[in-house]
């Protein structure tokens, strides 16, 4: 399983999550962690990417 991490500078990263992973990935303060939809209909295949772009361009 992967989560999308949106760093405060707008960089999108995919981080694997599982208790057996020995990877250490830094997440900056203020980052957004987005858990995307796993199974989508064909018409909505780009929904996770669209949500990630919306989160990058959000205003505070």
PyMOL Python script that loads the backbone (N, CA, C, O; Angstrom):
from pymol import cmd

cmd.read_pdbstr("""\
ATOM      1  N   UNK A   1       0.845  -1.171   0.000  1.00  0.00           N
ATOM      2  CA  UNK A   1       0.000   0.000   0.000  1.00  0.00           C
ATOM      3  C   UNK A   1       0.891   1.234   0.000  1.00  0.00           C
ATOM      4  O   UNK A   1       1.941   1.254   0.642  1.00  0.00           O
ATOM      5  N   UNK A   2       0.470   2.249  -0.715  1.00  0.00           N
ATOM      6  CA  UNK A   2       1.215   3.495  -0.802  1.00  0.00           C
ATOM      7  C   UNK A   2       0.362   4.653  -0.303  1.00  0.00           C
ATOM      8  O   UNK A   2      -0.859   4.659  -0.459  1.00  0.00           O
ATOM      9  N   UNK A   3       1.018   5.619   0.292  1.00  0.00           N
ATOM     10  CA  UNK A   3       0.366   6.881   0.617  1.00  0.00           C
ATOM     11  C   UNK A   3       1.076   7.972  -0.166  1.00  0.00           C
ATOM     12  O   UNK A   3       2.262   7.860  -0.477  1.00  0.00           O
ATOM     13  N   UNK A   4       0.346   9.014  -0.475  1.00  0.00           N
ATOM     14  CA  UNK A   4       0.906  10.159  -1.173  1.00  0.00           C
ATOM     15  C   UNK A   4       1.256  11.210  -0.136  1.00  0.00           C
ATOM     16  O   UNK A   4       0.413  11.604   0.670  1.00  0.00           O
ATOM     17  N   UNK A   5       2.492  11.659  -0.161  1.00  0.00           N
ATOM     18  CA  UNK A   5       2.940  12.715   0.744  1.00  0.00           C
ATOM     19  C   UNK A   5       3.202  13.952  -0.104  1.00  0.00           C
ATOM     20  O   UNK A   5       3.985  13.915  -1.053  1.00  0.00           O
ATOM     21  N   UNK A   6       2.541  15.038   0.248  1.00  0.00           N
ATOM     22  CA  UNK A   6       2.733  16.306  -0.443  1.00  0.00           C
ATOM     23  C   UNK A   6       3.524  17.204   0.485  1.00  0.00           C
ATOM     24  O   UNK A   6       3.007  17.710   1.481  1.00  0.00           O
ATOM     25  N   UNK A   7       4.784  17.391   0.143  1.00  0.00           N
ATOM     26  CA  UNK A   7       5.678  18.202   0.969  1.00  0.00           C
ATOM     27  C   UNK A   7       5.270  19.671   0.867  1.00  0.00           C
ATOM     28  O   UNK A   7       4.621  20.055  -0.106  1.00  0.00           O
ATOM     29  N   UNK A   8       5.630  20.493   1.838  1.00  0.00           N
ATOM     30  CA  UNK A   8       5.243  21.905   1.819  1.00  0.00           C
ATOM     31  C   UNK A   8       5.734  22.674   0.592  1.00  0.00           C
ATOM     32  O   UNK A   8       5.140  23.689   0.228  1.00  0.00           O
ATOM     33  N   UNK A   9       6.804  22.211  -0.050  1.00  0.00           N
ATOM     34  CA  UNK A   9       7.291  22.899  -1.243  1.00  0.00           C
ATOM     35  C   UNK A   9       6.614  22.413  -2.521  1.00  0.00           C
ATOM     36  O   UNK A   9       6.998  22.832  -3.613  1.00  0.00           O
ATOM     37  N   UNK A  10       5.610  21.532  -2.407  1.00  0.00           N
ATOM     38  CA  UNK A  10       4.834  21.075  -3.553  1.00  0.00           C
ATOM     39  C   UNK A  10       5.308  19.783  -4.171  1.00  0.00           C
ATOM     40  O   UNK A  10       4.730  19.339  -5.163  1.00  0.00           O
ATOM     41  N   UNK A  11       6.337  19.161  -3.628  1.00  0.00           N
ATOM     42  CA  UNK A  11       6.846  17.908  -4.164  1.00  0.00           C
ATOM     43  C   UNK A  11       5.912  16.768  -3.745  1.00  0.00           C
ATOM     44  O   UNK A  11       5.573  16.636  -2.569  1.00  0.00           O
ATOM     45  N   UNK A  12       5.501  15.948  -4.716  1.00  0.00           N
ATOM     46  CA  UNK A  12       4.648  14.793  -4.440  1.00  0.00           C
ATOM     47  C   UNK A  12       5.523  13.554  -4.377  1.00  0.00           C
ATOM     48  O   UNK A  12       6.321  13.300  -5.279  1.00  0.00           O
ATOM     49  N   UNK A  13       5.369  12.780  -3.302  1.00  0.00           N
ATOM     50  CA  UNK A  13       6.143  11.559  -3.125  1.00  0.00           C
ATOM     51  C   UNK A  13       5.194  10.414  -2.785  1.00  0.00           C
ATOM     52  O   UNK A  13       4.159  10.617  -2.151  1.00  0.00           O
ATOM     53  N   UNK A  14       5.560   9.216  -3.214  1.00  0.00           N
ATOM     54  CA  UNK A  14       4.818   8.017  -2.861  1.00  0.00           C
ATOM     55  C   UNK A  14       5.631   7.261  -1.812  1.00  0.00           C
ATOM     56  O   UNK A  14       6.786   6.911  -2.056  1.00  0.00           O
ATOM     57  N   UNK A  15       5.037   7.010  -0.653  1.00  0.00           N
ATOM     58  CA  UNK A  15       5.716   6.306   0.429  1.00  0.00           C
ATOM     59  C   UNK A  15       5.004   4.990   0.693  1.00  0.00           C
ATOM     60  O   UNK A  15       3.794   4.979   0.918  1.00  0.00           O
ATOM     61  N   UNK A  16       5.740   3.873   0.670  1.00  0.00           N
ATOM     62  CA  UNK A  16       5.114   2.596   1.033  1.00  0.00           C
ATOM     63  C   UNK A  16       4.898   2.531   2.543  1.00  0.00           C
ATOM     64  O   UNK A  16       5.735   2.982   3.326  1.00  0.00           O
ATOM     65  N   UNK A  17       3.776   1.970   2.927  1.00  0.00           N
ATOM     66  CA  UNK A  17       3.513   1.827   4.364  1.00  0.00           C
ATOM     67  C   UNK A  17       3.199   0.367   4.663  1.00  0.00           C
ATOM     68  O   UNK A  17       2.315  -0.238   4.056  1.00  0.00           O
ATOM     69  N   UNK A  18       3.918  -0.158   5.576  1.00  0.00           N
ATOM     70  CA  UNK A  18       3.691  -1.493   6.113  1.00  0.00           C
ATOM     71  C   UNK A  18       4.661  -1.660   7.276  1.00  0.00           C
ATOM     72  O   UNK A  18       5.742  -1.071   7.274  1.00  0.00           O
ATOM     73  N   UNK A  19       4.293  -2.436   8.238  1.00  0.00           N
ATOM     74  CA  UNK A  19       5.143  -2.554   9.422  1.00  0.00           C
ATOM     75  C   UNK A  19       6.454  -3.263   9.125  1.00  0.00           C
ATOM     76  O   UNK A  19       7.405  -3.135   9.896  1.00  0.00           O
ATOM     77  N   UNK A  20       6.530  -4.012   8.020  1.00  0.00           N
ATOM     78  CA  UNK A  20       7.768  -4.729   7.708  1.00  0.00           C
ATOM     79  C   UNK A  20       8.724  -3.921   6.836  1.00  0.00           C
ATOM     80  O   UNK A  20       9.837  -4.374   6.569  1.00  0.00           O
ATOM     81  N   UNK A  21       8.315  -2.735   6.388  1.00  0.00           N
ATOM     82  CA  UNK A  21       9.217  -1.903   5.592  1.00  0.00           C
ATOM     83  C   UNK A  21      10.318  -1.334   6.475  1.00  0.00           C
ATOM     84  O   UNK A  21      10.052  -0.817   7.560  1.00  0.00           O
ATOM     85  N   UNK A  22      11.532  -1.431   6.010  1.00  0.00           N
ATOM     86  CA  UNK A  22      12.662  -0.867   6.731  1.00  0.00           C
ATOM     87  C   UNK A  22      13.103   0.453   6.127  1.00  0.00           C
ATOM     88  O   UNK A  22      14.185   0.950   6.439  1.00  0.00           O
ATOM     89  N   UNK A  23      12.272   1.026   5.262  1.00  0.00           N
ATOM     90  CA  UNK A  23      12.601   2.309   4.637  1.00  0.00           C
ATOM     91  C   UNK A  23      12.267   3.443   5.582  1.00  0.00           C
ATOM     92  O   UNK A  23      11.238   3.428   6.257  1.00  0.00           O
ATOM     93  N   UNK A  24      13.145   4.423   5.621  1.00  0.00           N
ATOM     94  CA  UNK A  24      12.883   5.621   6.401  1.00  0.00           C
ATOM     95  C   UNK A  24      12.730   6.776   5.434  1.00  0.00           C
ATOM     96  O   UNK A  24      13.679   7.129   4.733  1.00  0.00           O
ATOM     97  N   UNK A  25      11.553   7.367   5.386  1.00  0.00           N
ATOM     98  CA  UNK A  25      11.283   8.506   4.516  1.00  0.00           C
ATOM     99  C   UNK A  25      10.928   9.695   5.389  1.00  0.00           C
ATOM    100  O   UNK A  25      10.015   9.622   6.212  1.00  0.00           O
ATOM    101  N   UNK A  26      11.649  10.784   5.208  1.00  0.00           N
ATOM    102  CA  UNK A  26      11.371  11.975   5.995  1.00  0.00           C
ATOM    103  C   UNK A  26      10.137  12.699   5.466  1.00  0.00           C
ATOM    104  O   UNK A  26       9.915  12.797   4.259  1.00  0.00           O
ATOM    105  N   UNK A  27       9.354  13.194   6.394  1.00  0.00           N
ATOM    106  CA  UNK A  27       8.185  14.003   6.068  1.00  0.00           C
ATOM    107  C   UNK A  27       8.363  15.327   6.781  1.00  0.00           C
ATOM    108  O   UNK A  27       8.506  15.373   8.003  1.00  0.00           O
ATOM    109  N   UNK A  28       8.353  16.405   6.012  1.00  0.00           N
ATOM    110  CA  UNK A  28       8.592  17.736   6.573  1.00  0.00           C
ATOM    111  C   UNK A  28       7.378  18.202   7.382  1.00  0.00           C
ATOM    112  O   UNK A  28       6.250  17.788   7.113  1.00  0.00           O
ATOM    113  N   UNK A  29       7.614  19.061   8.370  1.00  0.00           N
ATOM    114  CA  UNK A  29       6.486  19.652   9.094  1.00  0.00           C
ATOM    115  C   UNK A  29       5.606  20.440   8.130  1.00  0.00           C
ATOM    116  O   UNK A  29       6.111  21.207   7.310  1.00  0.00           O
ATOM    117  N   UNK A  30       4.323  20.256   8.224  1.00  0.00           N
ATOM    118  CA  UNK A  30       3.393  20.935   7.331  1.00  0.00           C
ATOM    119  C   UNK A  30       3.041  20.128   6.097  1.00  0.00           C
ATOM    120  O   UNK A  30       2.266  20.591   5.260  1.00  0.00           O
ATOM    121  N   UNK A  31       3.592  18.929   5.965  1.00  0.00           N
ATOM    122  CA  UNK A  31       3.286  18.085   4.813  1.00  0.00           C
ATOM    123  C   UNK A  31       1.875  17.522   4.945  1.00  0.00           C
ATOM    124  O   UNK A  31       1.330  17.414   6.043  1.00  0.00           O
ATOM    125  N   UNK A  32       1.302  17.167   3.804  1.00  0.00           N
ATOM    126  CA  UNK A  32      -0.032  16.572   3.761  1.00  0.00           C
ATOM    127  C   UNK A  32       0.134  15.099   3.413  1.00  0.00           C
ATOM    128  O   UNK A  32       0.851  14.757   2.472  1.00  0.00           O
ATOM    129  N   UNK A  33      -0.520  14.237   4.160  1.00  0.00           N
ATOM    130  CA  UNK A  33      -0.505  12.811   3.873  1.00  0.00           C
ATOM    131  C   UNK A  33      -1.883  12.454   3.332  1.00  0.00           C
ATOM    132  O   UNK A  33      -2.895  12.620   4.013  1.00  0.00           O
ATOM    133  N   UNK A  34      -1.905  11.959   2.098  1.00  0.00           N
ATOM    134  CA  UNK A  34      -3.153  11.627   1.422  1.00  0.00           C
ATOM    135  C   UNK A  34      -3.180  10.137   1.127  1.00  0.00           C
ATOM    136  O   UNK A  34      -2.285   9.612   0.465  1.00  0.00           O
ATOM    137  N   UNK A  35      -4.205   9.459   1.617  1.00  0.00           N
ATOM    138  CA  UNK A  35      -4.393   8.037   1.326  1.00  0.00           C
ATOM    139  C   UNK A  35      -5.426   7.968   0.211  1.00  0.00           C
ATOM    140  O   UNK A  35      -6.611   8.220   0.430  1.00  0.00           O
ATOM    141  N   UNK A  36      -4.966   7.625  -0.981  1.00  0.00           N
ATOM    142  CA  UNK A  36      -5.833   7.623  -2.157  1.00  0.00           C
ATOM    143  C   UNK A  36      -6.791   6.448  -2.172  1.00  0.00           C
ATOM    144  O   UNK A  36      -6.678   5.512  -1.380  1.00  0.00           O
ATOM    145  N   UNK A  37      -7.724   6.524  -3.085  1.00  0.00           N
ATOM    146  CA  UNK A  37      -8.684   5.454  -3.285  1.00  0.00           C
ATOM    147  C   UNK A  37      -7.997   4.288  -3.980  1.00  0.00           C
ATOM    148  O   UNK A  37      -7.239   4.499  -4.926  1.00  0.00           O
ATOM    149  N   UNK A  38      -8.245   3.076  -3.534  1.00  0.00           N
ATOM    150  CA  UNK A  38      -7.572   1.902  -4.064  1.00  0.00           C
ATOM    151  C   UNK A  38      -8.220   1.377  -5.339  1.00  0.00           C
ATOM    152  O   UNK A  38      -7.516   1.063  -6.299  1.00  0.00           O
ATOM    153  N   UNK A  39      -9.522   1.277  -5.368  1.00  0.00           N
ATOM    154  CA  UNK A  39     -10.189   0.740  -6.553  1.00  0.00           C
ATOM    155  C   UNK A  39     -11.206   1.761  -7.049  1.00  0.00           C
ATOM    156  O   UNK A  39     -12.137   2.137  -6.337  1.00  0.00           O
ATOM    157  N   UNK A  40     -11.006   2.196  -8.276  1.00  0.00           N
ATOM    158  CA  UNK A  40     -11.880   3.197  -8.881  1.00  0.00           C
ATOM    159  C   UNK A  40     -12.398   2.673 -10.214  1.00  0.00           C
ATOM    160  O   UNK A  40     -11.754   1.842 -10.855  1.00  0.00           O
ATOM    161  N   UNK A  41     -13.547   3.155 -10.623  1.00  0.00           N
ATOM    162  CA  UNK A  41     -14.056   2.828 -11.946  1.00  0.00           C
ATOM    163  C   UNK A  41     -13.160   3.457 -13.002  1.00  0.00           C
ATOM    164  O   UNK A  41     -12.425   4.402 -12.716  1.00  0.00           O
ATOM    165  N   UNK A  42     -13.218   2.941 -14.199  1.00  0.00           N
ATOM    166  CA  UNK A  42     -12.358   3.422 -15.282  1.00  0.00           C
ATOM    167  C   UNK A  42     -12.522   4.932 -15.517  1.00  0.00           C
ATOM    168  O   UNK A  42     -11.545   5.620 -15.812  1.00  0.00           O
ATOM    169  N   UNK A  43     -13.737   5.441 -15.389  1.00  0.00           N
ATOM    170  CA  UNK A  43     -13.983   6.869 -15.625  1.00  0.00           C
ATOM    171  C   UNK A  43     -13.315   7.750 -14.575  1.00  0.00           C
ATOM    172  O   UNK A  43     -13.095   8.938 -14.815  1.00  0.00           O
ATOM    173  N   UNK A  44     -12.996   7.191 -13.432  1.00  0.00           N
ATOM    174  CA  UNK A  44     -12.426   7.966 -12.337  1.00  0.00           C
ATOM    175  C   UNK A  44     -10.971   7.588 -12.054  1.00  0.00           C
ATOM    176  O   UNK A  44     -10.490   7.787 -10.938  1.00  0.00           O
ATOM    177  N   UNK A  45     -10.275   7.055 -13.036  1.00  0.00           N
ATOM    178  CA  UNK A  45      -8.915   6.559 -12.816  1.00  0.00           C
ATOM    179  C   UNK A  45      -7.933   7.677 -12.458  1.00  0.00           C
ATOM    180  O   UNK A  45      -6.911   7.407 -11.828  1.00  0.00           O
ATOM    181  N   UNK A  46      -8.212   8.906 -12.839  1.00  0.00           N
ATOM    182  CA  UNK A  46      -7.319  10.030 -12.554  1.00  0.00           C
ATOM    183  C   UNK A  46      -7.726  10.822 -11.305  1.00  0.00           C
ATOM    184  O   UNK A  46      -7.171  11.888 -11.039  1.00  0.00           O
ATOM    185  N   UNK A  47      -8.683  10.308 -10.546  1.00  0.00           N
ATOM    186  CA  UNK A  47      -9.200  11.049  -9.393  1.00  0.00           C
ATOM    187  C   UNK A  47      -8.129  11.292  -8.331  1.00  0.00           C
ATOM    188  O   UNK A  47      -8.042  12.403  -7.808  1.00  0.00           O
ATOM    189  N   UNK A  48      -7.317  10.298  -7.997  1.00  0.00           N
ATOM    190  CA  UNK A  48      -6.275  10.475  -6.977  1.00  0.00           C
ATOM    191  C   UNK A  48      -5.275  11.546  -7.397  1.00  0.00           C
ATOM    192  O   UNK A  48      -4.839  12.352  -6.575  1.00  0.00           O
ATOM    193  N   UNK A  49      -4.915  11.552  -8.673  1.00  0.00           N
ATOM    194  CA  UNK A  49      -3.969  12.565  -9.166  1.00  0.00           C
ATOM    195  C   UNK A  49      -4.603  13.960  -9.104  1.00  0.00           C
ATOM    196  O   UNK A  49      -3.939  14.928  -8.733  1.00  0.00           O
ATOM    197  N   UNK A  50      -5.868  14.060  -9.462  1.00  0.00           N
ATOM    198  CA  UNK A  50      -6.560  15.347  -9.416  1.00  0.00           C
ATOM    199  C   UNK A  50      -6.665  15.872  -7.981  1.00  0.00           C
ATOM    200  O   UNK A  50      -6.515  17.071  -7.747  1.00  0.00           O
ATOM    201  N   UNK A  51      -6.918  14.990  -7.034  1.00  0.00           N
ATOM    202  CA  UNK A  51      -6.992  15.406  -5.633  1.00  0.00           C
ATOM    203  C   UNK A  51      -5.623  15.872  -5.152  1.00  0.00           C
ATOM    204  O   UNK A  51      -5.528  16.850  -4.410  1.00  0.00           O
ATOM    205  N   UNK A  52      -4.557  15.178  -5.568  1.00  0.00           N
ATOM    206  CA  UNK A  52      -3.199  15.593  -5.187  1.00  0.00           C
ATOM    207  C   UNK A  52      -2.885  16.981  -5.729  1.00  0.00           C
ATOM    208  O   UNK A  52      -2.309  17.804  -5.017  1.00  0.00           O
ATOM    209  N   UNK A  53      -3.255  17.253  -6.980  1.00  0.00           N
ATOM    210  CA  UNK A  53      -3.014  18.575  -7.555  1.00  0.00           C
ATOM    211  C   UNK A  53      -3.811  19.646  -6.831  1.00  0.00           C
ATOM    212  O   UNK A  53      -3.321  20.758  -6.635  1.00  0.00           O
ATOM    213  N   UNK A  54      -5.026  19.323  -6.436  1.00  0.00           N
ATOM    214  CA  UNK A  54      -5.843  20.282  -5.693  1.00  0.00           C
ATOM    215  C   UNK A  54      -5.210  20.580  -4.338  1.00  0.00           C
ATOM    216  O   UNK A  54      -5.225  21.729  -3.898  1.00  0.00           O
ATOM    217  N   UNK A  55      -4.654  19.571  -3.668  1.00  0.00           N
ATOM    218  CA  UNK A  55      -4.013  19.792  -2.382  1.00  0.00           C
ATOM    219  C   UNK A  55      -2.739  20.611  -2.499  1.00  0.00           C
ATOM    220  O   UNK A  55      -2.404  21.359  -1.580  1.00  0.00           O
ATOM    221  N   UNK A  56      -2.021  20.484  -3.611  1.00  0.00           N
ATOM    222  CA  UNK A  56      -0.809  21.293  -3.818  1.00  0.00           C
ATOM    223  C   UNK A  56      -1.169  22.755  -3.952  1.00  0.00           C
ATOM    224  O   UNK A  56      -0.490  23.623  -3.404  1.00  0.00           O
ATOM    225  N   UNK A  57      -2.240  23.030  -4.683  1.00  0.00           N
ATOM    226  CA  UNK A  57      -2.604  24.408  -5.015  1.00  0.00           C
ATOM    227  C   UNK A  57      -3.601  25.037  -4.045  1.00  0.00           C
ATOM    228  O   UNK A  57      -4.197  26.070  -4.350  1.00  0.00           O
ATOM    229  N   UNK A  58      -3.783  24.424  -2.891  1.00  0.00           N
ATOM    230  CA  UNK A  58      -4.728  24.988  -1.928  1.00  0.00           C
ATOM    231  C   UNK A  58      -4.181  26.288  -1.347  1.00  0.00           C
ATOM    232  O   UNK A  58      -2.970  26.495  -1.281  1.00  0.00           O
ATOM    233  N   UNK A  59      -5.077  27.138  -0.937  1.00  0.00           N
ATOM    234  CA  UNK A  59      -4.673  28.397  -0.313  1.00  0.00           C
ATOM    235  C   UNK A  59      -4.968  28.323   1.174  1.00  0.00           C
ATOM    236  O   UNK A  59      -5.923  27.674   1.600  1.00  0.00           O
ATOM    237  N   UNK A  60      -4.156  28.981   1.939  1.00  0.00           N
ATOM    238  CA  UNK A  60      -4.348  28.967   3.392  1.00  0.00           C
ATOM    239  C   UNK A  60      -5.107  30.174   3.838  1.00  0.00           C
ATOM    240  O   UNK A  60      -5.364  30.336   5.031  1.00  0.00           O
TER     241      UNK A  60
END
""", "prot")
cmd.dss("prot")
cmd.show_as("cartoon", "prot")
cmd.util.cbc("prot")
cmd.orient("prot")
